[in-house]
Amino acid sequence: MSGDSTESDVAQETTDDDGPKTHSTSFKIARALFGGVLAFTALDNFRKLDEMIAFADSEGAPAAERSVPAISGSLLFGGLGIAAWKLPRLAAGAVATFFVAITPVMHDFWSRDDDEEKEQHAIHFLKNAALLGGALAFLRVAQDD
């Protein structure tokens, strides 16, 4: 067996006797938790926009005055889209793009000299990597839905 999935295998992976697995209670809860937390984070970014812009600027983010609101908006769109499962491919793509764009810029633990600061940024980097993994998983499911 080569490990390649046939079309019927993929269809079986995304459906069961009750219809698409995206209609399952556990998937709806996962969407609500993942998307809801991301949307809350984005709203919090907007609530503390001046502080977030200053932080991004101090970390060397390009055009922080424009990029922070734009990237926070994409996170809000993505979080709400995943939670509601509306435009799920676009929403999951927006979330993945958010994490790919901000994580290495804002949490570059490898360039920190202070051990405590290095550890904190490493934790945030790894957390964001895990969230990126979740976004990619939702993107994959959305492609089949």
PyMOL commands that set and color helices and strands:
alter all, ss='L'
color gray80, all
select helices_A, chain A and resi 7-14+21-23+25-47+49-58+64-84+88-106+109-111+115-144
alter helices_A, ss='H'
color red, helices_A
select strands_A, chain A and resi 15-16+19-20
alter strands_A, ss='S'
color yellow, strands_A
deselect
rebuild
show_as cartoon
